[in-house]
Amino acid sequence: MTRSVSIFGATGSIGQNTLDLIRRDRASYRIVALTGGRNISQLAQDAIEFGAEIAVTCFEDALPDLRRALAGTSVQVAAGPEALIEAADRPADWTMSAIVGAAGLAPGFHALRHGRTLALANKESLVTAGPLLMAEARAHGARILPVDSEHSAVFQALVGEDIAAVEQVIITASGGALRDWPAERLAKATVKDALAHPNWDMGQRITIDSASMFNKALELIETREFFGVAPEKIGALIHPQSLVHALVGFQDGALMAHIGPHDMRHAIGYALNWPERQNLPVERLNLADIGSLDFAKPDETRFPALRLARDVMQIGGHAGTVFNAAKEVALDHFIAGDIAFTGMSALVEDTLDAISHEIRLHDAINSLETVLETDHLTRVRANQLAKTLQETPV
């Protein structure tokens, strides 16, 4: 039976790996919508190859280029936030949510409203609006499957298990490009330094988030929201080999680890084929050749993002929305050279403190509109604070 599929963030690494898997079994899938950013040539090429119904760019000023690239084809074209929503409202059996940042939140909500399977690679959705997203899935009989390798690993380790028997959930981190730098040197780290990831080939923003551990901080919060585990049971370990993706400890002392190659096609393929397992074109590990696996406790003086994530989990409510929005603004300013590498965590912490005096962070979020309002307020405040942050520009 042919399954209909939409991919939001099709031109990024997650989207391209999803299309790679679909390409290997073309007869089993029909592409409804593909969306992307400014890589118009890739978006158009994929839309033509897979016969997509519609191709959408997030940027309205890129629409003329997309129209030209798809002229003479049957592919519909559109641009902008409203077009993304319209694409998410098109019936599809399985939707990949891989748009980076808070921009992926609304399309994911709309996909769930049609009772679909949502493969979630957009961790910001759960960080900013986890309770709302999970409630939306329940209300419409939809299912959310994790695509982050860490959360896919936890999900797989919990198959057939009682969540009440879980004592701890540990997600692993490579430590990023700067994991071996002395703490006193971090303030001088450049964008180029932060992008030199030892294990992964990822986009600019997520690679820098890996170096600062903000990516892992988001994943700690995502673990809390997805699995409902108490914050004090969630932790992280530095694991340079990036082969053990997560561990789940149970009340009988058992510790189940998910081990696999650092290839996102595993987590994507698991979600694409769930509840079955299919043959995937990923490396088969030989543990004898690997020899040893290393683990270390993360130094939170070097990675304050982890401490902030624990604070956010304890507060709940709007805190995740503020944390994510402030993190995105801080990253923008680091990339622009306005603040130092270490200034990102300082800006996020300052913003959390400032917003806590303006709204009741612990109050429950009651609507998507409330999330968007808090997100906007946070970005305004974070940009104001960035101007006064006393850091040496990089």
ABEGO torsion letter per residue (X at the ends): XBBBBBBBGAABAAAAAAAAAAAABAAABBBABBBBBABAAAAAAAAAAAGBABBBBABAAAAAAAAAAABGBABBBBBEAAAAAAAAABBBABBBBABBEAAAAAAAAAAAAAGBBBBBABAAAAAAAAAAAAAAAAAAGBBBBBABAAAAAAAAAABGBBAAABABBBBBBAGEAAAABBAAAAAABBAAAAABBAABBBBAAAAAAAAAGAAAAAAAAAAAAAAGBBAAABBBBBBAAGABABBBBBAAGBBBBBBBBBBAAAAAAAAAAOABBBBBBBBBBBAAAAGBBBBBBBBAAABAAAAAAAAAAAAEEAAAAAAAAAAAAAAAAAAAGABBAAAAAAAAAAAAAAAAAABBAABBBABAAAAAAAAAAAAAAAAAAAAABBBBBX
